[in-house]
Amino acid sequence: MISEPEIPRDWLDDFEAAARRPLPLRFRYAFIHTYKPVLDDASFRSFEKMQDYRRWCDENLPDWLGYGRV
């Protein structure tokens, strides 16, 4: 028989405290805006072809954003 791992008491306390918060407050805490260099610097961009978009990503975006090709 496989037993369930025991959940640490402080984790349960944190969960229960969060569950008591009103939903709008929980939503506010749930989403964290992270500035993304280059991507957030213009309101929109458009490209004629996917190839143009991929080239732009390769040339302009830092690798850590994950838009590069493997």
N, C-alpha and C positions, 0 to 999 in steps of 0.2 A: 504494500500500500504506500502510495506517495503522499507525504504530508505537505501541507501548504507552508511556505516559508512564513515565519512570524514577521509581522510588520512592526517596525520600531514605534514606540509610543509617541515620540515627538512628530513622526510623520502623520500618524492618525490625528493628533491634535491639530496640526497645520491644516489637514484636509477638512476636518470638522469646522474649524474656524472659517475657512474659505467657503464652505458650503452654506454657512449662515449669512454670508454677505448677500446683499441684493444683486440680482442679475446684472443690471447696468454696471455696477462696480466690478463685478467679476469679468465682464467683457472688457472694461477699461484696463484691468490688470493683465488680461490674457494676450493682448497684442502689443508688441514692442516694436516701435518704428526704428529701423536701423538705416542710417544714411548709406546709400550705395553710390560711391563716386561715379561720375559720368552719367549713370542711368537716371539719377535724380536731378541732374542739372538742366534738363529740358523738359517741357511739358509733354512733348511727344516727338517721335521720329517715325519716318516712313521710308520704305525701301521698295524699289521696283521689283527686285528679285530676292529670293532667299539667299542666294549667293552673295548679294550686296550686303545683306544683313549680317551674315556670318563673317564676312571680311571685316565689316565695321567692328563687330564684337572682338575679333582677333586683334585688331589694331588699337582698340580704345579701352577695353575693359580689363581690369586686373584679374589675374587668374583665380583668386580666391572667391570671386563672385560665381564661378562655376559655369560661365557661358562659353568657355573655350571648347574646342573639339579635341577629342583624344586621338 
